[in-house]
Amino acid sequence: MTHTDPLALPPTPDPSRDRSQSLSNGAAGTALLHIAYAHAGVGDWGTAHRWAGAMTRGSVVADPEACGLFRGAPAVAFVLRVAARSEYAAALRTLDGHITTLTRHRLERAYERIERAELPELREFDLINGLTGIGVYLLQANHTDLLRDVLSYLVRLVESVTVDGQELPGWWTSNGPADQPAPAWSGGHGNLGLAHGIAGPLALLATAMRSGVIVPGHPEALDRICVELDQWRCGSLGKPWWPGLLSPTEWRERTVSQRGPQRPSWCYGTPGLARAQQLAALALGDRRRQHRAENALVGCITDQRQLDQLGDLGVCHGWAGLVHTTRRAAADAGPDSALAALLPALYTRFEQQLQDQVPPTSDGLLEGAAGIALTRRNTHGTPFTTPWDACLLLTPRTPPALETLHMEGHG
């Protein structure tokens, strides 16, 4: 078997490997792959169970400050929810109790920070580490009461704040892009990306609205984020793009110093930003905005200069993320869209990259072979119906398959 064969991934976990509870580059991501294959009938549940066990061979991390959707209790629970097997129900009840506690703790800390009139860290609200990611799990688990609390916080996050006499968006952070104080980023930055920036809350707010979970100020928050992204759209009408990061000078002068689009990645590039705006447009019934978002993605995947910047195969930064994001956007755009027409050529290009590039050394979802394998399956034959990509905020809404297991004692 070559590395392009999804089943070339190890069927048995290696106890010597760490990061077992990481969706990004650990056993949790590989468990998700084997669960998806078992549901599709091209893998077996025995293998899926072994990998699910590898996630929990040690104590599951439930420290509110140390875990999020991609690590610890929420990551493990997400994978078990996708499995939707009765034998995991008891474990989910325990995990959900911890997730409820950590969510309330995180919300309390966030509101205390707001009351102190301080700027947030990215890890407070983002998809990978923050409340947006936890909200994804709460939506998946139909824990609607607590999800509404998270959505209400995100609505509040969108409100403007005044810092040293300057009006900034509530999601501006005083840290650098690594979410630490950095001399090169004095005054912090605005992060637009799907993984760590405001596009993540935008996509969650949109997905929740399309799933029927709506809070006061919800539509207005969606519109406000979209209008802010409009202000930072660069490029031509046919090939628009957005910067991933904004410096204080750029914000103050309303200019972008970045000379051209960054790599077309899920995490920071035009694909993730366009998909988030498409989801928002669908939630708001804004056909004009929807078409603009879809056309931005068309311009991206037909721009060789952008494609040439992709240096790896993975979901987060590479070809798999571009391909899968485009596939999801094309499904919502419709069979007669330009995106749908471009998919076959994009799949062919992806297959060629799989043959030409060195495979990743890790076996996880975001940075490893599992995410590539999951993406490749959807480009060959019958796509998965299992919503493994809900954690990427690409799934259009909560699928019925996720409603088979509910959190006991919660809405």
Secondary structure by P-SEA (a helix, b strand, c coil): ccccccccccccccccccccccccccaaaaaaaaaaaaaaccccaaaaaaaaaaacccccccccccccccccaaaaaaaaaaaccccaaaaaaaaaaaaaaaaaaaaaaaaaaaaaccccccccccccccaaaaaaaaaaacaaaaaaaaaaaaaaaabbbbcccccccccccccccccccccccccbbbbccccccaaaaaaaaaaaaaacccccaaaaaaaaaaaaaaaaccccccbbbbbccccaaaaaaccccccccccccccccaaaaaaaaaaaaaaaccaaaaaaaaaaaaaaaacaaaaaacccccccccaaaaaaaaaaaaaaaccccccccaaaaaaaaaaaaaacccccccccccccaaaaaaaaaaacccccccccccccccccccccccccccccccc
